[in-house]
Amino acid sequence: MTNYVLKNAQIVNEGRIISSDIRIENGRIAKIAADISPAVGDVVLDLHGKHVFPGMIDDQVHFREPGLTHKATIASEARAAVAGGVTSFMEMPNTVPNALTQELLADKYAIAAAGSLANYSFFMGAGNDNLEEVLKTNSRDVCGIKIFMGSSTGNMLVDNTQTLEKLFSSCEMLIATHCEDEPTVRARTELFKEKYPEDAPAYIHPLVRNEEACYLSSSMAVDLAKKNNTRLHILHISTEEELALFETGKAVKDKKITAEVCVHHLWFDAAQYDTLGNQIKCNPAIKDARHKTALRKALVTGELDIIATDHAPHTWEEKSQGFWKSPSGLPLVQHPLLLMIDLAKEGHISLELIAEKTAHAVADCFQIEERGYIREGYWADLAIVDLNKPLTVSKENILYQCGWSPLEGHTLSASVEHTFVSGHLAYSQGSFDESKTGKRLLFNR
C-alpha cells in the first residue's frame, strides 16, 4: 500500500483539537507527532491547517441491495458515503429478500466485499419466526440484530409479544430497534384516511406517526431490555419525550441501553413539510421544532449517544407519488458531517462532539476493533474537511443513484476534501480511487 504523511493537520479527536502530522503506513496510523519527516516513497499531503476527523461510522443505512437495486446499490451509496467522510457503515436487513437467514446475510457481505469503497457491516434481521437463525449470528463479525418493533419499509414487523420476549431473553448480541407502536400508527392512519381518502398533505405524517407511538414502543423496548439485561440500542430517536428513557453522565461503553439520533431529526422540522413535502417523509417522522431543539441539547447532555443518517433512498418517481403511496425515507449519507459542522458553527454542538458522536461513541457502542479514533496502531479511517470551503448541493454533485437530495440548493459552509478508508486514499477533491475496497468491520465481544 501507499504510505502517507499528512502535514499541518488540525486533528479533532478525543475531546480536543491539536496541530500535528500523521503518518499512515500499511493502512494504519503509524505515528502522530508535531513534525514527521517523510520516509522514501511516502506521499506527502500538506493539509494547510484543514481539520482531520475520525471517519464517520454510520450505524444505520439502507443501501437497497439485493432486490431493490433500481433505488441504490451497495457500491453506489458507499461511494457517496466516502465522499461525505463516512468511512464505515452498518446496513439494515429490510432488503429483498429480507436478511433473515445466515445465508442471505452472507450474500450481502459478499456483495460488499466485491464493490464497497467503504468499510462495512450488516445487521442480521429478526422476524416473528427465525429465532434459531438469529442465535447463529457471529458476534465477532456481525454488528448486531435488528428488530422492527414498528412497521416501516420492507414489512419486517415483529409484533408477537412472545417472540420479542424470546429475542430479548436469548440474544447475547446488541439488539437495535426501530420503535413505533403499531396499534397507534394503524389507528391514526385510518383516522387520517377518513379525512383524506385520496391524497393528503405531507404535514400530517408526524400526526399519523406521533409522539405517543414513539414513546410507547421505545419504553416497551427499554422495559424488555431491563427485565432481561439485554444490550439494547434504540435507533432514530425523534421526540423530546423519549429522552427521559436514557441515562446521562455515563460513558457509552458503560451503558447497557444506548440511543441514536439521525441528522434529519437534528436538521429539519415539521415547518418544512410545506416546502419539501414527501422529500422529508420518513419513519419515525420529522416532528415540530421543540423536538429538534430537545434532541440537539441531548447530544450535549448525553441522553443521545450516536449520530447516524438512516440513509434510505427511493427514486424521484416513487417519492413524487401522492402522500399515501410515497415511501418513507430520504438520502443523506453524502452530507452528515457537513450538516453537523454547520450546527457547530451555529453554536449547538462542538467539533469535538461531532467526532465523539459520529465515530468514538459508535466504536465504543458496537465494540468495533481498532476504528473510530485517531490513534497510533488503529486503521487510518480519516475525513479531511475544509471548514472554509462552502459546498452548494446540486444535481451535478449528488452521488446517490437516486439522483436527488432534500438539501438541493442549500449551501453548506464546509467541504470534505479527502477521505482515507483503512489507509487507502479513496476520495480526493472530487475524484475516487476504487482500486481497493473497504474492509469488513470486526468486533471485540
Order of alpha helices (4+ residues) and beta strands (2+ residues): beta-beta-beta-beta-beta-beta-alpha-beta-alpha-beta-beta-alpha-beta-alpha-beta-alpha-alpha-alpha-beta-beta-alpha-alpha-alpha-beta-alpha-alpha-alpha-alpha-beta-beta-beta-beta-beta-beta
